[in-house]
């Protein structure tokens, strides 16, 4: 899904399987959300880098950063357990040849690291990002909002996914996740489900939790205000992800 270069549209890119991948491959590889490890996979550690650098419109620092954030964000929010670093050969690109990673020295001032740290802490904080069920949709915990199998205004034929999470009867735990793997903006209608204010906890530019972890609030300009539980005409930028949480009626 992160590929836009030499291997675009290979067998792993079929839209029919997109929803199943993020719904822990139920019925294919797993029976329960706890049975699944999610990771952004490639044959070796260098393939994603090659794919991005082989395309002139992607071969610049901003695109590299965005693709990396999309990979980590999508891995974090998918149903199952995230695993953040793995090549097929477990840190080898060929037998006995270790693929070294040059980690940044100043992590306190490293934008990607600080963003990723906040996103991961959100997963630890919110039960909706750690659903524990044999079938969350059947249990009323999970509802699809966007997908290539839904009507045109909700992602028909597009590499888009969106879902609403209701882990309990407490409305404040309700969350909405949106993902776009398209290379162009797409306008969609989002059925948030509850009228009121939806705070944007994270996108690929910023991650800011509610207190005490952060200083986000319903007054934040990125928050969405809905009178009927819908937001129509939402523009999903290319290669984007969003995490919203219901905050006030």
Secondary structure as UniProt FT lines:
FT   TURN            6..9
FT   HELIX           11..13
FT   HELIX           15..17
FT   HELIX           18..22
FT   TURN            23..25
FT   TURN            27..29
FT   HELIX           33..35
FT   STRAND          37..38
FT   TURN            45..46
FT   HELIX           47..53
FT   TURN            56..58
FT   HELIX           61..77
FT   STRAND          81..82
FT   TURN            88..89
FT   STRAND          92..94
FT   TURN            95..96
FT   STRAND          97..98
FT   HELIX           107..109
FT   HELIX           111..125
FT   HELIX           127..129
FT   TURN            136..140
FT   STRAND          142..146
FT   TURN            148..149
FT   HELIX           152..154
FT   TURN            155..157
FT   STRAND          160..165
FT   HELIX           171..173
FT   STRAND          175..180
FT   STRAND          186..191
FT   STRAND          196..203
FT   TURN            211..213
FT   TURN            218..219
FT   TURN            221..222
FT   STRAND          224..226
FT   STRAND          230..236
FT   STRAND          240..248
//
